């Protein structure tokens, strides 16, 4: 009982996609979540709504619009062609862009909640102790928001691993490029190859369970450490 | 110029602050007022935490804020120590690392307070490795005070550091505050709504009401202002700075010497030579024109009537000055209007003040 080379390739591709997506989301999501948690601007609610949209939007709808937007005739796609770049649909970078949008709320919302929970006081205290704004963020906000970061990272990663609809729309099914795990499972089922479908599915099930279990354990310990 | 010059105005949604005062360049200035009078808002202005505030702030020789000339240092560039009402320790850091947070952000050349000194002053040597959650309220506040001191502030701001604590924790912190008072040569601005705390710690007093300064002067002078004292009712009284002179164990009394003379009070557990502050309530001071030899009252001082004000239709409040001079101690006496008329009391008259009681402030 062993995995085919295509399946192993699919697992690696999926892990690579989830890692890159999570890393980039961390970079984009942190400032966005910080802004959402602190701002009093009227833009806050509209931006929060757009960020949360992927939670309720059917993945196929999201994928469809991305395909149009990024395709050779779409505004972004034609701009990229004009700049001498390849278009994104049916490529790995295209999957990353789509995954980032699809998993954005899973990174931003835990971070935003964690940032809001800190409140003004610790930052004011740090300022009176001579810490500049960046210093305060690095030495007070990040440690105090650690459970939020952990939740965001794990959820964004796991959610990217499991996505299907968006990928099918914008990535297609190119081995080594866009043939990810969920698509591989779909293919096996289509071909009535239940044995391989089982292997991959059971693997994902165990992975998901372990992720949630680990997250709960780590967050519980952090909360105890902070005495909350 | 060794003083703190303050002028601020802020418009908040439901509150406006408009204040101007000067405080001495060292020693404790109490910002006193009822809740809602703007004490905390003013303190936040001084620290640069209230962004909408505009005005002027000079701390001894440095100007920290002068909006008219486009100067406004952000909080982390003001050499301020701030002790918040709740200790607000960083929960993710041990006591030691809380203390070092500010210390290591101050250049070594500017450090005035060493880690060991601050730990000793606040009595924290056994607590250094603890997490803040494992500390009592009083311990947390002591860490917060030491942490603020370790930034070598040129202005120390304290926002009711005792108000969230029970009586035992307060007694735990008071010695630490009093040592601060005697050992630090920087201005301390201490917010409080408790006259008792203020009377014990402060040298200067800024009396606030509804976002305005009603009085700013030495503690003695503010507390003996008749207009403010009338409102204090039974609490009205003077504070005297005295030195323990001797004990009379036979009658269980202690003699204290002040500028006005000697005062006997119930036996104190203090060594001769120690400075203590006593409160002399206005209701326990009576007035006579002659020094009667056979009175039950032990403490009789010669004074001069400085001012008289009616408290009610039956009572008046009189301010007595012990000897001439601006900074000479004053006493308050509350007597009946009838006696005031009978004795024909007028400002400038020499009278004898009889102090029925005086109490140590602690």
Interface residues (C-beta under 8 A of the other chain):
Chain A: X121 X122 X124 X125 X126 X127 X128 X129 X130 X131 X132 X135 X139 X140 X143 X144 X225 X226 X227 X228
Chain B: X47 X48 X49 X74 X75 X76 X77 X80 X81 X82 X84 X86 X88 X90 X91 X92 X101 X102 X105 X106 X131 X132 X133 X147 X148 X151
